[in-house]
Amino acid sequence: MQSFWVRVNADGATGSLAFDNSMRSLQDDSLSTNKLRSAKVDDTKLIRLQVSNGTNSDEAIVLVNADASNSYDAYDSPKWSNDNVAIPEIYTQAGTEQMVINGLNNLPLNTPLALGFKPGQTGSFSIKATEITNLDADT
């Protein structure tokens, strides 16, 4: 149950990608070279935001990793719209990119973080932090 994104460099560009079973590999999650595990999990600061219309929901994640930058990099994952007006969408931004996962180097106090919201249709919505991990009390 693992996956990854493949993105072409230009709008409208096409390409292909093929794998066979001989290309599979398993990486030890504890290795420091694994970018997703390079920071101690116990120290990772994380905020999981959820928007809901009472029926459907969407999430965005902000995390702090010492190896990430505060601009778009390998610790970020672009937001892909669900293209369904019944499902609201939430995202943060890294520069002009809409992000579902926004990996930051730090989260300075009193610094705004751009948050985007697409309701899809008229209704009542809630936005809440469903997970807050390792943030300082004054953050």
N, CA, C and O of each residue as an XYZ file, in Angstrom:
556
protein
N       0.823     -1.186      0.000
C       0.000      0.000      0.000
C       0.870      1.254      0.000
O       0.690      2.131      0.845
N       1.799      1.346     -0.925
C       2.638      2.517     -1.061
C       2.402      3.147     -2.423
O       1.954      2.490     -3.362
N       2.708      4.422     -2.509
C       2.523      5.100     -3.788
C       3.487      6.273     -3.892
O       4.184      6.606     -2.933
N       3.520      6.890     -5.056
C       4.299      8.096     -5.273
C       3.665      8.863     -6.420
O       2.889      8.316     -7.204
N       4.015     10.143     -6.502
C       3.490     11.003     -7.559
C       4.495     11.064     -8.704
O       5.706     11.025     -8.487
N       3.981     11.159     -9.909
C       4.804     11.445    -11.082
C       4.191     12.668    -11.735
O       2.992     12.698    -12.013
N       5.010     13.674    -11.977
C       4.506     14.928    -12.535
C       5.397     15.357    -13.686
O       6.621     15.359    -13.554
N       4.797     15.723    -14.821
C       5.561     16.219    -15.956
C       5.911     17.682    -15.703
O       5.270     18.348    -14.890
N       6.919     18.174    -16.396
C       7.426     19.518    -16.147
C       6.581     20.642    -16.732
O       6.680     21.775    -16.261
N       5.758     20.375    -17.734
C       5.008     21.448    -18.391
C       3.550     21.045    -18.562
O       3.237     19.871    -18.760
N       2.661     22.035    -18.481
C       1.238     21.784    -18.716
C       1.041     21.209    -20.107
O       1.629     21.688    -21.077
N       0.217     20.186    -20.201
C      -0.074     19.580    -21.485
C       0.975     18.588    -21.965
O       0.769     17.922    -22.980
N       2.087     18.476    -21.263
C       3.130     17.536    -21.665
C       2.659     16.115    -21.376
O       1.870     15.885    -20.460
N       3.136     15.194    -22.144
C       2.789     13.789    -21.935
C       4.066     12.991    -21.784
O       5.159     13.471    -22.083
N       3.913     11.791    -21.325
C       5.059     10.915    -21.177
C       4.582      9.555    -20.723
O       3.382      9.322    -20.578
N       5.507      8.674    -20.503
C       5.137      7.357    -20.011
C       6.181      6.891    -19.013
O       7.319      7.358    -19.005
N       5.766      5.971    -18.187
C       6.621      5.432    -17.142
C       6.226      3.978    -16.975
O       5.042      3.668    -16.846
N       7.197      3.088    -16.977
C       6.880      1.662    -16.847
C       7.796      1.023    -15.808
O       8.986      1.329    -15.735
N       7.227      0.142    -15.020
C       7.975     -0.609    -14.012
C       7.626     -2.082    -14.145
O       6.526     -2.432    -14.573
N       8.560     -2.933    -13.779
C       8.238     -4.342    -13.624
C       8.700     -4.776    -12.231
O       9.359     -4.006    -11.532
N       8.368     -5.974    -11.830
C       8.646     -6.429    -10.465
C      10.128     -6.435    -10.108
O      10.470     -6.350     -8.929
N      11.012     -6.533    -11.094
C      12.446     -6.546    -10.792
C      12.939     -5.182    -10.299
O      14.045     -5.085     -9.767
N      12.143     -4.144    -10.467
C      12.529     -2.795    -10.062
C      12.109     -2.454     -8.643
O      12.409     -1.364     -8.157
N      11.431     -3.353     -7.981
C      10.982     -3.104     -6.606
C      12.163     -3.156     -5.648
O      13.123     -3.896     -5.863
N      12.078     -2.361     -4.589
C      13.062     -2.451     -3.519
C      12.399     -2.041     -2.221
O      11.372     -1.362     -2.217
N      12.984     -2.452     -1.144
C      12.483     -2.125      0.178
C      13.556     -1.332      0.884
O      14.722     -1.725      0.891
N      13.174     -0.221      1.475
C      14.133      0.604      2.195
C      13.777      0.608      3.660
O      12.610      0.749      4.027
N      14.773      0.452      4.487
C      14.588      0.468      5.937
C      14.169      1.875      6.361
O      14.899      2.836      6.122
N      12.993      2.002      6.991
C      12.485      3.301      7.433
C      13.409      3.996      8.422
O      13.322      5.212      8.593
N      14.276      3.262      9.062
C      15.135      3.873     10.071
C      16.378      4.520      9.463
O      17.095      5.233     10.165
N      16.652      4.290      8.177
C      17.840      4.855      7.546
C      17.755      6.371      7.463
O      16.698      6.924      7.158
N      18.857      7.032      7.731
C      18.872      8.496      7.678
C      18.753      9.008      6.249
O      18.454     10.186      6.053
N      18.978      8.161      5.238
C      18.851      8.595      3.845
C      17.413      8.588      3.359
O      17.131      9.101      2.276
N      16.500      8.024      4.128
C      15.089      8.028      3.763
C      14.542      9.407      4.102
O      14.393      9.735      5.279
N      14.233     10.236      3.074
C      13.826     11.620      3.302
C      12.604     11.741      4.194
O      12.487     12.699      4.958
N      11.690     10.781      4.106
C      10.487     10.874      4.918
C      10.755     10.524      6.368
O       9.934     10.833      7.232
N      11.863      9.899      6.652
C      12.187      9.494      8.024
C      13.485     10.125      8.526
O      13.990      9.728      9.576
N      14.033     11.098      7.798
C      15.334     11.633      8.178
C      15.300     12.402      9.492
O      16.301     12.437     10.208
N      14.178     13.011      9.819
C      14.036     13.640     11.137
C      13.443     12.601     12.077
O      12.644     11.761     11.663
N      13.834     12.662     13.325
C      13.241     11.737     14.273
C      11.741     11.965     14.298
O      11.282     13.094     14.472
N      10.983     10.905     14.128
C       9.530     11.023     14.094
C       9.020     11.654     15.378
O       8.056     12.419     15.355
N       9.658     11.340     16.493
C       9.216     11.873     17.780
C       9.353     13.387     17.860
O       8.660     14.027     18.652
N      10.240     13.972     17.049
C      10.491     15.408     17.086
C       9.748     16.180     16.003
O       9.729     17.411     16.031
N       9.142     15.487     15.058
C       8.473     16.152     13.948
C       7.284     16.961     14.439
O       6.407     16.450     15.137
N       7.273     18.229     14.063
C       6.132     19.093     14.359
C       5.154     18.943     13.213
O       5.538     19.048     12.048
N       3.891     18.698     13.534
C       2.916     18.407     12.504
C       1.568     19.002     12.854
O       1.124     18.955     14.001
N       0.923     19.566     11.833
C      -0.448     20.054     11.951
C      -1.236     19.424     10.814
O      -0.875     19.569      9.646
N      -2.304     18.732     11.151
C      -3.195     18.137     10.151
C      -4.499     18.930     10.180
O      -5.213     18.936     11.183
N      -4.798     19.594      9.073
C      -6.001     20.417      8.962
C      -7.055     19.690      8.149
O      -6.745     19.037      7.153
N      -8.294     19.804      8.576
C      -9.395     19.153      7.867
C     -10.522     20.149      7.629
O     -10.909     20.892      8.531
N     -11.040     20.157      6.412
C     -12.252     20.911      6.106
C     -13.356     19.890      5.874
O     -13.131     18.846      5.263
N     -14.556     20.202      6.370
C     -15.682     19.284      6.221
C     -16.965     20.065      5.954
O     -17.148     21.175      6.455
N     -17.839     19.474      5.167
C     -19.168     20.038      4.971
C     -20.209     19.206      5.720
O     -21.407     19.339      5.470
N     -19.757     18.354      6.631
C     -20.639     17.493      7.406
C     -20.836     16.130      6.773
O     -21.255     15.187      7.444
N     -20.536     16.017      5.485
C     -20.653     14.743      4.774
C     -19.303     14.295      4.231
O     -18.906     13.142      4.397
N     -18.609     15.214      3.584
C     -17.311     14.917      2.971
C     -16.240     15.811      3.587
O     -16.529     16.899      4.085
N     -15.007     15.334      3.545
C     -13.915     16.116      4.111
C     -12.658     15.975      3.266
O     -12.550     15.091      2.415
N     -11.715     16.867      3.522
C     -10.424     16.881      2.851
C      -9.396     17.335      3.874
O      -9.744     18.010      4.843
N      -8.129     16.974      3.670
C      -7.080     17.317      4.628
C      -5.875     17.938      3.944
O      -5.627     17.733      2.756
N      -5.140     18.699      4.728
C      -3.836     19.231      4.335
C      -2.912     19.078      5.541
O      -3.366     19.129      6.684
N      -1.626     18.893      5.290
C      -0.659     18.665      6.360
C       0.455     19.701      6.261
O       0.959     19.987      5.175
N       0.827     20.254      7.401
C       2.008     21.110      7.530
C       2.936     20.393      8.494
O       2.526     20.015      9.592
N       4.190     20.203      8.086
C       5.145     19.567      8.986
C       6.456     20.314      8.968
O       6.787     20.983      7.989
N       7.200     20.202     10.047
C       8.497     20.858     10.161
C       9.570     19.787     10.175
O       9.542     18.877     11.004
N      10.530     19.901      9.239
C      11.637     18.974      9.113
C      12.891     19.807      8.889
O      12.905     20.679      8.020
N      13.923     19.555      9.645
C      15.156     20.347      9.560
C      15.789     20.310      8.173
O      16.534     21.225      7.821
N      15.512     19.275      7.373
C      16.085     19.168      6.031
C      15.241     19.852      4.960
O      15.696     20.010      3.827
N      14.027     20.256      5.300
C      13.144     20.910      4.332
C      13.487     22.392      4.225
O      14.169     22.949      5.086
N      13.008     23.016      3.164
C      13.136     24.470      3.037
C      11.738     25.071      3.205
O      10.744     24.343      3.200
N      11.661     26.372      3.351
C      10.363     27.025      3.478
C       9.804     27.429      2.125
O       8.847     28.200      2.055
N      10.397     26.911      1.041
C       9.854     27.092     -0.300
C       9.626     25.688     -0.882
O       9.931     24.690     -0.229
N       9.099     25.615     -2.086
C       8.760     24.328     -2.691
C      10.002     23.446     -2.831
O      11.006     23.866     -3.407
N       9.928     22.218     -2.299
C      11.045     21.277     -2.408
C      10.531     19.841     -2.306
O       9.326     19.602     -2.386
N      11.438     18.896     -2.131
C      11.094     17.469     -2.112
C      10.262     17.069     -0.896
O       9.744     15.953     -0.855
N      10.120     17.947      0.092
C       9.326     17.635      1.285
C       7.877     18.106      1.140
O       7.092     18.014      2.083
N       7.535     18.602     -0.030
C       6.189     19.092     -0.317
C       5.509     18.164     -1.311
O       6.169     17.488     -2.100
N       4.190     18.139     -1.263
C       3.421     17.374     -2.239
C       2.294     18.256     -2.764
O       1.486     18.761     -1.985
N       2.238     18.442     -4.081
C       1.213     19.305     -4.669
C      -0.202     18.790     -4.402
O      -0.434     17.587     -4.281
N      -1.120     19.718     -4.317
C      -2.537     19.411     -4.164
C      -3.096     19.059     -5.536
O      -2.909     19.800     -6.501
N      -3.767     17.946     -5.614
C      -4.474     17.567     -6.828
C      -5.946     17.680     -6.524
O      -6.447     17.016     -5.616
N      -6.643     18.507     -7.267
C      -8.052     18.743     -7.014
C      -8.857     17.470     -7.217
O      -8.561     16.664     -8.100
N      -9.877     17.301     -6.387
C     -10.735     16.127     -6.536
C     -11.809     16.349     -7.603
O     -12.503     15.407     -7.985
N     -11.950     17.585     -8.085
C     -12.910     17.921     -9.157
C     -14.325     17.418     -8.878
O     -15.033     16.980     -9.785
N     -14.726     17.490     -7.602
C     -16.067     17.064     -7.202
C     -16.647     18.159     -6.315
O     -16.156     18.371     -5.206
N     -17.678     18.859     -6.777
C     -18.218     20.000     -6.033
C     -18.810     19.590     -4.681
O     -19.016     20.450     -3.825
N     -19.083     18.316     -4.472
C     -19.635     17.848     -3.199
C     -18.565     17.689     -2.122
O     -18.881     17.497     -0.948
N     -17.289     17.770     -2.530
C     -16.188     17.577     -1.585
C     -15.395     18.873     -1.474
O     -14.754     19.278     -2.443
N     -15.422     19.539     -0.308
C     -14.629     20.757     -0.138
C     -13.142     20.416     -0.150
O     -12.753     19.277      0.110
N     -12.316     21.416     -0.456
C     -10.873     21.184     -0.521
C     -10.129     22.203      0.328
O     -10.544     23.356      0.446
N      -9.018     21.758      0.920
C      -8.158     22.620      1.722
C      -6.714     22.369      1.298
O      -6.342     21.248      0.953
N      -5.916     23.416      1.330
C      -4.503     23.290      0.966
C      -3.726     24.460      1.553
O      -4.314     25.468      1.946
N      -2.407     24.325      1.612
C      -1.532     25.437      1.958
C      -0.796     25.824      0.687
O      -1.003     25.212     -0.361
N       0.053     26.824      0.770
C       0.800     27.247     -0.403
C       2.284     27.336     -0.108
O       2.698     27.764      0.969
N       3.081     26.923     -1.093
C       4.532     27.111     -1.086
C       4.818     27.921     -2.342
O       4.826     27.376     -3.446
N       5.049     29.205     -2.182
C       5.158     30.092     -3.338
C       3.800     30.159     -4.017
O       2.809     30.526     -3.387
N       3.745     29.807     -5.295
C       2.478     29.806     -6.018
C       1.856     28.414     -6.104
O       0.770     28.254     -6.660
N       2.532     27.413     -5.561
C       2.051     26.026     -5.617
C       1.047     25.740     -4.502
O       1.267     26.115     -3.350
N      -0.047     25.081     -4.846
C      -1.000     24.595     -3.850
C      -0.490     23.251     -3.339
O      -0.182     22.354     -4.123
N      -0.403     23.123     -1.993
C       0.216     21.940     -1.398
C      -0.765     21.169     -0.515
O      -1.508     21.770      0.261
N      -0.769     19.848     -0.632
C      -1.503     18.999      0.305
C      -0.598     18.646      1.483
O      -1.078     18.469      2.602
N       0.717     18.542      1.236
C       1.713     18.385      2.292
C       2.711     19.515      2.108
O       3.312     19.658      1.043
N       2.884     20.315      3.147
C       3.792     21.453      3.094
C       4.872     21.233      4.141
O       4.651     21.455      5.332
N       6.040     20.796      3.689
C       7.172     20.585      4.583
C       7.970     21.860      4.720
O       8.450     22.413      3.731
N       8.111     22.324      5.940
C       8.829     23.565      6.227
C      10.070     23.291      7.063
O      10.128     22.303      7.795
N      11.057     24.167      6.953
C      12.255     24.066      7.767
C      11.984     24.528      9.185
O      12.536     23.988     10.144
N      11.130     25.528      9.308
C      10.756     26.046     10.627
C       9.377     26.675     10.522
O       8.867     26.925      9.429
N       8.798     26.921     11.658
C       7.473     27.531     11.722
C       7.577     28.712     12.683
O       7.219     28.606     13.856
N       8.082     29.857     12.161
C       8.306     31.010     13.031
C       7.003     31.522     13.648
O       5.950     31.495     13.010
N       7.087     31.983     14.878
C       5.927     32.548     15.549
C       5.452     33.801     14.822
O       6.254     34.532     14.241
N       4.165     34.040     14.859
C       3.548     35.235     14.283
C       3.829     35.417     12.796
O       3.850     36.541     12.295
N       4.046     34.299     12.090
C       4.247     34.355     10.651
C       3.074     33.669      9.980
O       2.830     32.489     10.232
N       2.331     34.386      9.122
C       1.162     33.772      8.480
C       1.566     32.625      7.552
O       2.640     32.641      6.950
N       0.703     31.654      7.452
C       0.865     30.548      6.533
C      -0.354     30.561      5.616
O      -1.485     30.435      6.086
N      -0.131     30.713      4.315
C      -1.240     30.814      3.366
C      -2.038     29.519      3.352
O      -1.486     28.433      3.177
N      -3.342     29.653      3.539
C      -4.252     28.523      3.564
C      -5.327     28.750      2.511
O      -5.942     29.816      2.476
N      -5.560     27.763      1.655
C      -6.575     27.871      0.624
C      -7.746     26.951      0.918
O      -7.587     25.894      1.529
N      -8.917     27.365      0.478
C     -10.147     26.622      0.719
C     -11.045     26.767     -0.502
O     -11.303     27.879     -0.963
N     -11.519     25.642     -1.021
C     -12.464     25.634     -2.133
C     -13.719     24.917     -1.649
O     -13.694     23.702     -1.457
N     -14.820     25.648     -1.448
C     -16.020     25.004     -0.920
C     -16.693     24.073     -1.924
O     -17.337     23.106     -1.518
N     -16.561     24.336     -3.216
C     -17.218     23.513     -4.220
C     -18.661     23.916     -4.453
O     -19.102     24.041     -5.596
N     -19.390     24.118     -3.379
C     -20.782     24.546     -3.477
C     -21.159     25.271     -2.191
O     -20.437     25.212     -1.196
N     -22.287     25.947     -2.224
C     -22.772     26.687     -1.063
C     -23.093     25.718      0.072
O     -23.630     24.635     -0.160
N     -22.758     26.116      1.305
C     -23.075     25.267      2.447
C     -22.379     25.749      3.694
O     -21.766     26.816      3.701
N     -22.473     24.971      4.737
C     -21.772     25.248      5.994
C     -20.549     24.346      6.070
O     -20.606     23.168      5.717
N     -19.445     24.914      6.534
C     -18.180     24.186      6.564
C     -17.498     24.390      7.907
O     -17.694     25.408      8.571
N     -16.698     23.410      8.295
C     -15.850     23.556      9.472
C     -14.418     23.270      9.050
O     -14.157     22.394      8.227
N     -13.504     24.021      9.628
C     -12.080     23.764      9.443
C     -11.513     23.542     10.831
O     -11.674     24.385     11.715
N     -10.846     22.403     11.028
C     -10.278     22.131     12.339
C      -8.933     21.441     12.195
O      -8.631     20.823     11.175
N      -8.141     21.564     13.238
C      -6.872     20.843     13.318
C      -7.178     19.496     13.972
O      -7.473     19.434     15.165
N      -7.107     18.422     13.189
C      -7.405     17.100     13.728
C      -6.190     16.465     14.382
O      -6.314     15.476     15.104
N      -5.011     17.033     14.130
C      -3.786     16.557     14.785
C      -2.837     17.722     14.942
O      -2.584     18.463     13.993
N      -2.317     17.881     16.135
C      -1.277     18.867     16.424
C      -0.230     18.116     17.238
O      -0.497     17.689     18.362
N       0.955     17.959     16.669
C       1.986     17.153     17.310
C       3.259     17.972     17.493
O       3.763     18.568     16.542
N       3.769     17.996     18.709
C       5.073     18.571     19.058
C       5.214     20.074     18.820
O       6.335     20.568     18.699
N       4.108     20.811     18.751
C       4.225     22.257     18.622
C       4.477     22.863     19.993
O       3.967     22.381     21.004
N       5.271     23.925     20.012
C       5.470     24.656     21.259
C       4.148     25.234     21.713
O       3.299     25.564     20.885
N       3.965     25.361     22.996
C       2.691     25.838     23.558
C       2.310     27.213     23.046
O       1.121     27.521     22.957
N       3.284     28.054     22.706
C       2.972     29.416     22.258
C       2.856     29.534     20.736
O       2.744     30.643     20.213
N       2.880     28.407     20.022
C       2.745     28.443     18.563
C       1.288     28.544     18.187
O       0.957     28.587     17.002
